[in-house]
């Protein structure tokens, strides 16, 4: 039997039901695992072991009475720190934020609390979530458990590191241009960006979603069964849908899959990344799927226009801060937003309009396929101290050519572990689907888990110094 901290959520739920395990002993095991790793990873914030154990004891009593709140009752979970939890401040990853306790749970946290999950901690992120990195002006530098010299990615940096390190089975991140899927590919875990509106979130924003980060598609689906419940506070959320998140079987024979190996903009695809994605396509083809090449559809005008719009938006936010607080923002972020000061209204509107242009281009390019296969990132992980794979504010977004389109088109997309570089860094496969077909994407991800070659064992914490 795997160690308790390695058990997945669906396994824990069944063990609790049969009274073979207790939420208290599982939480204690996960806390011990965190103690072995956290000094090196720096993945957590607002870590309160006693609060977690108190929640576990309450769950244990519910299971003993035969009255669990949900199948996830007593399952440990971490929550990205930009998702508000009652009584805990929301730093947004930056030292510029005033630490004021949140008055209420944001919708994703509320659903997890209602389900009886054990809240272990919040997970770290970079300033305002605007980096694909574990670098932050507020948190300690987050690192990748596969190689402590490498980056976990971001902006759901701590969540990716925590999932790979075995800080329990369930983690939730947010994604506006790849912030779930990028740490998922670089940390070797599953990360689902749902269809926009499938998981209610507060505050909502164009392209912004919350979604599960787990070690399997099965656990991601189980988490979605809770996260997708309605919440009136998100006026952009989808109507409630009767989705059987447990029905994950799919026959890949006859499916029409697009294979995209060129994003059309940004960094070139690393040969090792390309080889892993091509291998995944061959495995689907051998299982009976029809695989066809998908030409690039993201142009420089689209990507750079959206980048300009984001720079202006962030420049407005940061320039509105008192001078002493604005000075605390990470220098890379300040350099990235600086051009926003000189962008005029016409250029800003043109940039904003590229969101719709990219949405339409993505839907049109992918519509003839049931699903699309592609890299998540064009490159493997990069040095832990860097802000981005390019580490250049002028090319800050040049690694999101495969992920950004599906935020703007509102289509679901998932990163699922697919292989490793020769040096051992994880590489993920992105599977995207038609808008609202979140279950289909999860089904194909689970099918791929059964088709892929065996992966390397999960990373282990360094031996304590003698």
C-alpha positions in Angstrom: 0.0 0.0 0.0 1.4 3.5 -0.8 2.3 5.8 2.0 -0.7 7.7 3.4 0.5 11.0 1.9 0.6 9.4 -1.5 -3.0 8.1 -1.6 -5.2 9.8 -4.0 -8.5 11.4 -3.1 -10.7 8.7 -4.6 -8.7 6.1 -2.6 -9.0 8.0 0.6 -12.7 8.4 0.2 -13.2 4.7 -0.2 -10.9 3.9 2.8 -12.8 6.4 5.0 -16.1 4.8 3.9 -14.8 1.3 4.9 -13.3 2.8 8.1 -9.9 1.5 7.1 -8.3 5.0 7.5 -9.1 8.1 9.5 -8.9 11.7 8.3 -6.8 12.4 11.4 -4.1 9.9 10.6 -4.0 10.9 7.0 -3.7 14.6 7.9 -0.9 13.8 10.3 0.9 11.8 7.6 0.6 14.7 5.2 1.8 17.2 7.8 4.9 15.0 8.3 5.5 15.0 4.6 5.3 18.8 4.5 7.8 18.9 7.4 10.3 16.9 5.3 10.0 19.2 2.2 8.8 22.7 3.0 12.1 24.3 4.1 13.4 23.6 0.6 10.2 24.1 -1.5 8.6 27.1 0.1 5.3 26.2 -1.4 3.0 27.2 1.5 1.7 30.3 3.2 -0.7 30.6 6.2 0.2 27.0 7.1 -1.7 26.1 10.3 -1.3 22.5 11.3 -3.5 22.7 14.3 -6.3 24.1 12.3 -5.9 21.3 9.8 -6.0 18.7 12.5 -9.1 20.3 14.0 -10.9 20.0 10.7 -9.7 16.4 10.4 -11.1 15.5 13.8 -14.5 17.0 12.8 -14.4 15.0 9.6 -13.5 11.8 11.5 -16.6 12.2 13.7 -18.8 12.7 10.7 -17.5 9.5 9.1 -18.0 7.6 12.4 -21.6 8.7 12.4 -22.0 7.7 8.8 -22.8 11.3 7.8 -19.9 12.6 5.7 -20.6 15.9 3.9 -19.3 14.5 0.6 -17.0 11.9 -0.8 -14.2 14.5 -0.2 -14.9 14.8 3.5 -11.6 14.6 5.3 -9.4 14.8 2.2 -6.5 17.2 2.6 -6.4 20.2 0.2 -4.3 23.3 -0.4 -5.8 26.5 -1.9 -3.9 29.1 -3.9 -3.5 32.2 -1.9 -5.4 34.5 -4.3 -8.5 32.4 -3.6 -9.9 34.0 -0.4 -10.5 31.9 2.7 -12.4 33.4 5.6 -10.2 35.1 8.2 -7.0 34.8 6.1 -5.4 37.7 4.3 -5.0 37.6 0.5 -1.4 39.0 -0.4 -1.7 38.3 -4.1 1.9 37.2 -4.0 3.2 40.8 -3.5 4.7 42.7 -0.6 2.7 45.7 -1.9 -0.6 44.3 -0.5 -2.1 45.3 2.8 -2.7 42.1 4.8 -6.4 42.4 5.6 -8.2 39.1 6.6 -10.8 38.1 4.1 -14.4 38.4 5.2 -15.7 35.2 3.5 -14.6 32.3 1.4 -14.4 32.8 -2.4 -16.6 30.3 -4.3 -13.9 27.6 -4.8 -12.9 27.6 -1.1 -16.6 27.7 0.0 -17.3 24.6 -2.1 -14.3 22.7 -0.6 -15.3 23.8 2.9 -18.9 22.6 2.4 -17.5 19.3 1.2 -15.6 18.8 4.4 -12.1 19.0 3.0 -9.2 19.5 5.4 -7.6 22.9 4.7 -3.8 22.4 5.0 -2.6 25.8 3.9 -2.6 28.4 1.1 -0.1 28.0 -1.7 2.3 30.6 -2.9 2.3 32.7 -6.1 4.3 35.5 -7.7 3.2 39.1 -7.6 -0.4 39.5 -8.8 -0.1 36.1 -10.6 1.7 37.8 -13.5 4.7 35.5 -13.7 5.1 31.9 -14.7 7.5 31.4 -11.8 7.8 30.9 -8.1 9.5 34.3 -7.7 7.7 36.7 -5.4 8.3 39.9 -3.5 6.2 38.6 -0.6 6.9 34.8 -0.4 10.2 33.0 -0.2 11.3 31.6 -3.6 9.3 28.5 -4.4 11.3 25.6 -6.0 10.5 22.5 -8.1 10.7 19.2 -6.1 12.0 17.3 -9.1 15.1 19.6 -9.1 15.5 22.3 -6.4 17.5 24.4 -8.9 14.6 24.5 -11.2 11.4 26.6 -11.3 7.9 25.1 -10.4 6.3 27.5 -12.8 3.4 29.8 -12.0 1.5 31.5 -11.2 0.1 28.5 -9.3 3.7 27.9 -8.2 3.2 26.5 -4.7 0.3 24.4 -5.8 2.3 22.7 -8.5 5.2 22.1 -6.1 3.0 20.8 -3.3 1.2 18.3 -5.6 4.4 16.9 -6.9 5.9 16.7 -3.4 3.0 14.8 -1.9 1.4 17.5 0.2 -1.9 15.5 0.0 -3.9 14.7 -3.1 -5.9 17.9 -3.9 -4.8 21.4 -4.8 -6.5 24.3 -6.5 -5.0 27.0 -8.7 -6.1 29.7 -11.0 -5.3 30.3 -14.7 -5.6 33.3 -17.0 -3.0 32.5 -19.6 -1.6 29.1 -18.4 -1.1 29.5 -14.7 -2.5 26.0 -13.8 -1.2 24.1 -16.8 2.4 25.6 -16.8 3.3 24.5 -13.3 1.5 21.2 -14.0 3.8 20.5 -17.0 6.9 21.5 -15.1 6.0 19.7 -11.9 4.7 16.6 -13.6 1.1 16.7 -12.4 -2.4 17.0 -13.8 -3.7 20.5 -14.1 -7.2 21.3 -15.6 -8.2 24.7 -16.9 -12.0 24.3 -17.0 -14.3 26.0 -19.5 -14.7 29.6 -18.4 -17.6 29.8 -15.9 -17.6 26.1 -15.1 -16.1 26.8 -11.7 -17.5 30.0 -10.1 -14.8 32.4 -9.0 -14.5 35.7 -7.3 -13.5 38.1 -8.7 -14.2 36.9 -12.2 -12.1 38.4 -15.1 -11.7 37.8 -18.8 -10.1 34.3 -19.3 -9.7 33.7 -15.5 -10.6 30.3 -14.1 -10.0 28.2 -11.1 -9.3 24.5 -11.4 -7.9 21.3 -9.9 -4.2 20.4 -9.7 -3.8 16.7 -8.8 -1.8 13.6 -9.5 -4.4 12.0 -11.7 -7.3 12.8 -14.0 -9.6 10.8 -11.7 -8.9 13.0 -8.8 -9.3 16.1 -11.0 -12.7 14.9 -12.0 -13.7 14.2 -8.4 -12.6 17.7 -7.4 -14.6 19.2 -10.3 -17.8 17.5 -8.9 -17.5 19.9 -6.0 -15.9 22.9 -7.5 -18.5 23.2 -10.4 -21.4 23.7 -8.0 -23.2 27.0 -8.6 -22.5 30.3 -6.7 -24.5 33.4 -7.4 -21.5 35.6 -6.6 -19.9 34.9 -10.1 -22.2 36.6 -12.6 -20.2 35.0 -15.4 -20.6 31.4 -14.3 -22.3 28.8 -16.4 -25.8 27.5 -15.4 -25.7 24.3 -13.2 -25.2 21.2 -15.3 -25.9 17.6 -14.6 -22.4 16.2 -15.3 -21.4 12.7 -14.2 -17.9 13.5 -13.3 -17.3 9.8 -12.3 -18.0 8.5 -15.9 -14.5 8.7 -17.2 -14.4 5.8 -19.6 -13.9 6.7 -23.3 -13.2 4.7 -26.5 -10.5 6.7 -28.4 -11.1 4.6 -31.6 -12.4 6.9 -34.3 -11.8 10.2 -32.4 -10.4 13.0 -34.6 -7.4 14.6 -32.8 -5.6 17.6 -34.0 -1.8 17.7 -33.4 -0.4 21.2 -33.0 3.4 21.4 -32.7 3.9 25.1 -33.6 2.1 27.8 -31.7 2.8 30.4 -34.4 4.4 32.9 -32.0 6.8 32.9 -29.2 9.6 30.6 -28.2 10.5 27.6 -30.5 9.5 24.2 -29.3 12.4 22.3 -27.6 13.2 19.0 -29.3 12.6 17.0 -26.2 9.2 18.5 -25.7 8.3 17.9 -29.3 9.4 14.3 -29.1 7.2 13.6 -26.0 4.1 15.2 -27.7 4.7 13.3 -30.9 5.0 10.0 -28.9 1.7 10.8 -27.3 0.1 11.3 -30.7 1.5 8.0 -32.0 0.0 6.2 -28.9 -3.4 7.6 -29.6 -3.1 6.7 -33.3 -2.1 3.1 -32.4 -5.3 3.0 -30.2 -7.5 3.9 -33.2 -7.7 7.7 -33.1 -7.3 9.7 -36.3 -4.5 12.3 -35.8 -4.1 15.2 -38.2 -1.7 18.2 -38.1 -3.1 21.5 -36.9 -1.5 24.6 -38.4 -0.6 27.6 -36.2 -3.5 30.1 -35.6 -2.0 32.4 -33.0 -0.4 35.5 -34.7 2.0 38.0 -33.2 -0.7 40.8 -33.5 -3.0 38.8 -31.3 -0.5 37.8 -28.6 1.3 41.1 -28.4 -2.0 43.0 -28.4 -3.2 41.0 -25.4 0.2 41.5 -23.8 -0.1 45.3 -24.2 -3.6 45.3 -22.8 -2.4 43.3 -19.7 0.5 45.7 -19.2 -1.8 48.7 -19.2 -4.2 47.0 -16.8 -1.4 46.1 -14.4 0.3 49.5 -14.8 -3.0 51.2 -13.8 -3.3 49.0 -10.7 0.3 49.5 -9.6 0.4 53.2 -10.3 -2.7 53.7 -8.1 -0.8 52.4 -5.1 0.9 54.7 -2.6 4.5 55.3 -3.7 6.1 53.3 -0.9 3.8 50.2 -1.6 4.3 50.4 -5.4 8.1 50.3 -4.8 7.7 46.8 -3.1 6.4 45.2 -6.3 8.9 42.8 -7.9 11.3 44.8 -10.2 10.6 42.4 -13.1 6.9 43.2 -12.8 7.6 47.0 -12.7 9.7 46.7 -15.8 7.0 44.7 -17.6 4.2 47.2 -16.8 6.3 50.3 -17.5 5.4 50.6 -21.2 1.8 50.8 -20.2 2.3 54.4 -19.1 2.8 55.5 -22.8 0.2 53.3 -24.5 -2.7 55.5 -25.9 -6.4 54.8 -26.0 -6.4 53.6 -29.6 -3.5 51.2 -29.1 -5.1 49.9 -25.9 -8.4 49.3 -27.6 -6.7 47.5 -30.5 -4.9 45.3 -27.9 -8.1 44.5 -26.1 -9.8 43.7 -29.4 -7.3 40.9 -29.9 -9.0 38.9 -27.2 -12.0 38.4 -29.4 -9.8 37.9 -32.5 -7.9 35.1 -30.7 -11.1 33.6 -29.4 -12.6 33.3 -32.9 -9.4 32.1 -34.4 -9.0 29.3 -31.8 -12.6 28.1 -32.1 -12.4 28.1 -35.9 -9.1 26.3 -36.0 -10.0 23.6 -33.5 -13.7 23.0 -34.3 -13.2 20.2 -36.8 -11.4 18.1 -34.1 -12.9 16.3 -31.1 -9.7 17.2 -29.2 -6.4 18.9 -29.8 -3.0 17.6 -28.6 -0.1 20.0 -28.1 2.8 21.0 -25.8 1.8 22.9 -22.7 5.0 24.9 -22.8 7.5 25.0 -25.6 10.3 24.5 -23.2 11.0 22.4 -20.0 11.6 24.1 -16.6 14.1 26.9 -16.1 16.3 28.2 -13.3 14.4 28.7 -10.0 15.5 32.4 -9.7 14.2 33.4 -13.1 10.8 35.2 -13.5 10.0 33.6 -16.9 11.5 31.1 -19.3 13.0 34.0 -21.2 13.8 36.0 -18.1 13.2 39.1 -20.2 10.4 41.5 -19.5 10.2 42.4 -23.2 9.5 38.8 -24.0 7.6 37.9 -20.8 4.8 36.1 -22.5 6.6 34.3 -25.2 6.1 30.9 -23.6 2.3 30.9 -23.4 1.5 30.5 -27.1 0.0 27.0 -26.6 -1.9 27.9 -23.4 -3.3 31.4 -23.9 -5.6 30.7 -26.8 -7.8 28.4 -24.7 -8.3 31.0 -21.9 -9.5 33.5 -24.5 -11.7 30.9 -26.3 -13.1 29.7 -23.0 -12.4 26.0 -24.0 -11.2 23.4 -21.5 -7.6 22.4 -21.6 -5.6 20.0 -19.3 -1.9 19.3 -18.8 -1.3 15.6 -18.1 2.2 14.1 -17.4 3.6 12.6 -20.6 7.3 12.1 -20.1 10.6 13.6 -19.0 13.7 15.2 -20.4 17.0 13.3 -20.4 17.9 15.2 -17.2 14.6 14.2 -15.5 12.5 17.3 -15.8 8.8 16.6 -16.4 7.0 17.3 -19.7 3.2 17.5 -20.0 0.8 17.0 -22.8 -1.9 19.6 -23.3 -5.3 18.2 -24.3 -7.9 20.8 -25.2 -11.6 20.2 -26.1 -14.6 22.0 -27.4 -16.2 24.7 -25.2 -18.0 23.1 -22.2 -16.7 19.6 -22.8 -14.7 19.5 -19.6 -15.7 15.9 -19.0 -14.5 14.9 -22.4 -11.1 16.5 -21.8 -10.8 14.6 -18.5 -11.8 11.4 -20.2 -9.1 11.7 -22.8 -6.6 12.6 -20.2 -7.4 9.5 -18.2 -7.2 7.4 -21.4 -3.8 8.8 -22.0 -2.7 7.9 -18.5 -3.4 4.3 -19.5 -1.6 4.6 -22.9 1.6 6.4 -22.0 4.9 4.9 -21.1 5.6 4.4 -17.3 6.7 7.7 -15.7 9.6 8.2 -13.3 8.8 7.8 -9.5 7.7 10.9 -7.6 10.5 13.0 -6.2 11.6 12.4 -2.6 12.7 15.0 -0.1 16.5 15.5 0.4 18.1 13.5 3.2 18.4 15.6 6.4 21.9 16.9 7.1 23.8 14.6 9.5 
